[in-house]
Amino acid sequence: YVATVQGDLDFVKLEAWYLGHQENFNTYTLAATSNIDLAENAKIGLEARYVNLKLDSDTGFTGDERDNAMFRLAVDGKVSIVNARLAYTQTDKNGGLTAVDQDAKNTSLGWFITSNGVPDAKYWQAALGADILDNLNFTLNYGNLKTDLDNSPTEFKLQEVYGQLTYKMSKNLTTYLRYGTYEEKINSDKNIDQNAGRLQVAYTF
């Protein structure tokens, strides 16, 4: 079952969603977004989002009775050729499962890092880039997530830094080259430290 109420107040758009999946979960989302034109070549976007997801008691998952929740505050903007974004996401200490798809709006996703399914997460994301040409952009991205899994003696720290060169060949054809680093620490011990690259070409119909 899906139900939604949405409103457009010119300066802000409001959304309320409810989704019920029989014998699996019930979830609702509250969101407010705004896009503001500051000048001819300057604009800013704002987002506030809260999600709550309750698993049904007979799903068979560990911790069925726990509420999962997250909230996110984000601001992004573009001034002339420069683009930037800053976002903070925090999940409930009892659970952070808020979407069944990692690409959904109800989770915060980096490259290697996601808030989805991570309890008691504190996740910062930042990006800064510039248009080299009208159809060529380079953006540097940073992500940092910390969690102690609700006051356990173990603290997990995830961090990634990567640059992305995006070339929009045409309206339907886009390609990007991405390269960066990712590390994972358990307490003060480094568990993962790796470099990675990706080349993607996508055509949309």
C-alpha positions, 0 to 999 in steps of 0.5 A: 500500500502506498499513500502520499500527500504533497504540496507546493508552496512556491518557496518550499515543496512538502511531501509525506509518504506512507508505504506498507508491505504486507507482512514485511514492514511499514514506513513513512517519510516526511520531506521538505525541499526548496530551490532558490535562485539567488541571482542569474548564475547562482542557485541553492537547494535545501533538503530536510528529510525524516524516514521511519521504518518498522519491520513486522514481527514475523519477518524473521529478521534479527531485531524485528521489533526495532524501529529504523529511522534516519534524518538528513539535512542537505544544502547544495548550490551552484554559482557560475561554474562552481558547484558544491554540496554538504549533507549530514545524515544520522540514523537511529541507534536501534537501526538504520534500515530505511530503504529497500534500494540503495539508490533510493532517496531515503538513504544517503549513498556515497561510492563505497559508503551508505547509511542504509542499514547502519544503526547509530550512524553519523555520516558527513558528505561534501562535494566541491567542483567546477565546470571545465567546459559547458559539458565537462565537470570535475567534482571532488567528493568526501564522505565520512561515517562513524558508528559505535553500533549503539554504544558498543566497545567497537567504533567503526570509521569509514572514509572515502575521497574521490574525484569524478570527471563527468562528460555529457556528450549529448542529452542522452549520452553521459560518461564519467571517470572516477578515481579515489581512496577508501579506508575502514577502521575498527577502533584505531586499526585500519581494516581496509585501505584501497584505491579504486577507479571506475569508467562508466558510459550510459545512454538513456532512452 
